[in-house]
Amino acid sequence: MKANMSSDSEEDNALPLLQQGDAASEVLAPPAPAAQFPALKTIWEDQYCQQCQVGNDKGWECLRCGRQFKPVHHTHAIAHYAKIPNQGVKVCTSVIPDHEFQRYINLWNRTKKRKTELTMVRMTITEDKEDKLASSTDRLLEARNKKPKVSTDMRRYYDTVGGSKSNHLPSGQTPIDTAFDTLKQSDLARMNDARMHMAIATFFHENNLPDRAVNSSSFKIMIKYARMVGTSYKPPDRLDIGGTLLDINHKNIVENNKEVLCREADIFGLTWLSDGATIARMPLINILGLCADTPPTCVGIEDCSGHMSQGGKKDAVYIASLLE
């Protein structure tokens, strides 16, 4: 049977084959007496769901309908077997026995419940951090001796009663409500600066980042562009940073290193250096290139696990073979 290629980004506009137990939304099918089929902890435990290579990417295949999908996505895979529409994946078109279909429905409901609970926990943590940040900001302002110049009572008075008297001042004299508006804007600017300071410090402290990283030019560039984005901007998630964005950065660095290293190679030639290290029980050798006044530039990192498992050593002969 020839597998049909598809993508998780495709929507299923057609209704799945009707069968007893099909789920069009969150409607549960009546439980089937099938104690011999234990509940699924993950969809990858199911014998009809198999991870595989789809083109150049990792994906998974439904052994019921024969479709292949990419990338590997747990929620999309559950939605496929539970026949939940509008989840970014085509639903399974094969007829699934009721007792097996019920397992998919139960796994889907547990997954959605767990995601809802995690969302509530994240919201609670965010609110708690916002409260702590506000308290820290007040302490920072007190430490700087830059308390608001306009008290809350005075601002309330001039916003309601006092502001009406400002229209009868002699020409050339600053209206009193304008003066207080200026002071309030100054207070707001100081408050925002202090809040930003504490937010950056809290991020560094919570994630155990080295203090000197705040002097990094990359950090300053990040803050520069953070000022330019709108409220609709959504920062990348961990999958983006460790996946697509990492690949783009790696490709850019490799091309840049090659360009810098070979800039004057036709005149001065190239010198190759290497250094071995074992990190987390993984034997590695990095390969560095040197040309004229160009500092040593990394051109590759070799994993020696296969060579070492065959009884080899990181000796001169092996290193020389890597530099050829």
N, C-alpha and C positions, 0 to 999 in steps of 0.2 A: 504494500500500500504506500503510495507516494504521499509524503507529509506536505501539508499546506503551510506555506510560510506566512506569518502574520506578525503584527507588532502590538505591544501593549497600548500604544497611543491610539489604536483604532477603536472606534466606538461601534457597538453592535446595534444597528438601527432596526434589525429584524427580531421578532420575538422568537425565543427558542421553541423547540419541539414541545408540544403540550404533553405532559405526563403527570400522573399523580405525584405531588410533592414538589412541583416546580415553584420557585420563589420569584415573584415579580418585585417584591420589596422586602420587608422584614417579616412577612407572614410565615409562620412556622408550620411545617407539615406535622401531622400527628406522629408521635414517636412509634417506631417499629420495634417489635420484640426481637431484637437481634443482639443478644448478649455476647455472642461469639465474636462480634466486631467491636473491639475497644475504641474508645474515643480518640480522635486524632489530636496530638499535641501541636504538630505543625503539618502543613500540607505535604511537606517533603517525605513524610512517613507513609503516604499513600502509595500503593504499588502502581497506580496508574499515572502518577506524576513523577517525571524523571528529568533531572537537570542534564543539560547537554550543551554542545557548542552549536550556536546558530550563526553561521557565517564566521565573522571574526570576533564575535561577542559571546559571552556566556548567556545561556538562556535555559528554557525548560520546554518539555514536550508533554502534551496530553496524550496518553496512550489509549484513551477512549475514542476521541475524534480524530487523532492524528495530527493536530495542529501544533506548530512550534511558535514560541513567543520569546521575545527578548525585551529588556534584560530580565534577570532573575528578580522576581517581585512577589513576595509572599502573599500580600493582600490581593493582588490581581489574580494570582493562581487560585486562591480560595473562591473569589468571585466567579471565576470561570467554571469551576465544578459545581458551585452552589447556584449557578445560573442567575446571578444578580446583574441586571442590566445597568448600563450607564456608569460603569466603573473603570473605563479605559481599556477594556479587554473584551474580546468576543466570548460569549458564553458557549459552553459545550453543547453540541447538537446531538449527542448520542443519548439514548434512553438509559438512565441509570436506575438500578434497582432501588426500591424505596428505602431499605435499611441502610444502604451505602449513601444514598442521597441525604438522608437525615444526618449522617455524620458530617457531611459538608456544611449543612445548615447550622448545626451546633457549633462547628468550628468558626464559621462566619460570625455568629452572634457573640461568641466569646472574644473573638478578635476585635469586633467593634466596641464591645463593652470595655475591653482593656484599653483601647485607644482613647475612649471617652474618659476613663479614669485617669489616664496619664495626662490628658489635656487639662483636666481639673487640677491635678497636682502641680503642673507647670504654671497654671494661672495663679495658684495659691503662693507658689515660690516667688513668682514675679512680683505679686503684690507685696509680699513680705520684704523683698529686696528694695522695692520702691520706698517703703516706709523707712527702712534702714538708711537708704540713700538720702532721704530728706533730713533725717536726724544728723547724719554725718555732715551734710551741707551746712546745717545751722552751726554745728561745732566749728567747721572750717571758717565760716564768716566771723564767728566770735574770736577765733584765734587770730584772724587778720585784723580784728578791730574794725570791721566794715559792716556794722549793723545798718539796716535800712534807715536812711535819713528822715523819711517821712513815716511817722507812726501810723498804726492802723486807724486809731480814732481820728486823727487829723485828716487822713485821706478820706475817711467816710464822711466827715463833716463838709469838706470842700467839694466832694463829689456830689453832695445833695444840696446843701444850703449855701455854702461859701462861693460856689462856682457862679451863682447868679449875679454876684456883685462885681464880677470882673469886667462887665461890659461898660462900666461908667468911669473908667480910669482915664486920666489925662493922656494926651497923645504922646507917644514915645515911651511910655512906661509899660513894662511887661505885665500882662494880665496875670493875676494870682493863680488862676487855674492852669495857665500855660507853664508857669514856674513849677507848680507841683506835678504837672504831667512830666516835665523834664526830670524831676527828681525821682518819680516813680519808674521811669524808663531806665534811669541809672541804677536804681535798686534792682530792677529785673535783670539787667545785663550782668551785674555782680552776682546775682543769684544763679543765673545760668552758667556763668564761668565756674563758680564753685561747685555746682552740680556736675558739670562735665569733668572737673578735676577728680571728684570723688568717684564718679563712674569709672574712669580710666584706672584709678588706683585699685578699686574693688575688683575689676576684671583681672588685673595683674596679680593681686593677692590670692584670689580664689583659684586661679589656674596655675599658680606657682610659676609664673613667668619671671625671668630675671629682670631686675630693676633697670639694667642698662638698655634693655630693649626699647625703652621709651625714647632713647636718643637715636634709634635707628631711622635712617632716611626713609625706609619703607613705611614705618609707622607714621611719620610726618606726612608722607604722600597720601596715606590712607585717610588721615584726618582731613587733609585738604579736600579730597574728593567727597568725603562724607558731608561736607557743607553744601555740596552742589546738588545732591539728590533730593527728590521730593518725598512726601510722606508715603507714597505708594511703593517706594523701593523695598524690596525684600532681599535680605542678605542670603548668600549661598548657605546650603545646609552641609552637613558632614559628608554626604555622598558626593556633592559637587566638588568640595574642596579636595577630598581624597580620590576623586575620579577624573572628570573632564578637565577641571581647572588644573589639577596636578599634571595631567598629560600635556596641556598647553604650555605650562611653565617649563616642563622638562624639555619639550621640543624647542622652545625659544632659547633656553640656556645652552643646549647642545649646539644649535646653529650659531649662536653668538660666540661660544668658546672656539668653535672650529674657525670662524672668521678671524677672530683675534689671533689665534695660534698660527694660522697660515698666512698672515698678512705679509711677513717678511721671510717666510720659510724658504723661498727660492734663492735668497741671498745668504742667510745664516744657517739654514738647515734646521732640523728638529732634534731635540734631545728627549729621550724617554726615561721617565723615572717610575718607580713603583714602591708600594708600601703595603705590607700585609697586616691584617687584623682579624681577630675572631670576635664577632659581636653576636650575643645571644646564641652561642654554639654554632654560628654560621661562619665558616672560613671564607674570608674575602680578600681580594687584592685590588687596590685601586691603581689606575694607570694615569700618570701625569705627563703632560707635554710641556716642553720649555723651548723658547725661541728668542734669542737676542735678549732684549730687556723686558720681554713679556714674562710676568710671574708664572710659576707652575700652574697649569690649567688642567683640571680633571677632564679626561676624555672617555673614561669608562670605569666601571666597577665590576669585577669578575667574581662570580660565585663559584668557589672551588669545591663545593660539597660532593659533586659527582666524582671529581678527580681524587679527593681524599678518601671517599668510600671504597674506591678500588685499590687502596693501599698506597696511593701516590703521596708526594710531599710537595710543599711549596718551595722547591729548590730552584737553583739557577736555570736548569734546563727547562723546567715548566714555565717559569717567569719569562724566559726568553721566547718561548713559543707564543705567549700571549702578546708580546710586543712586535711580532712579525707582521 
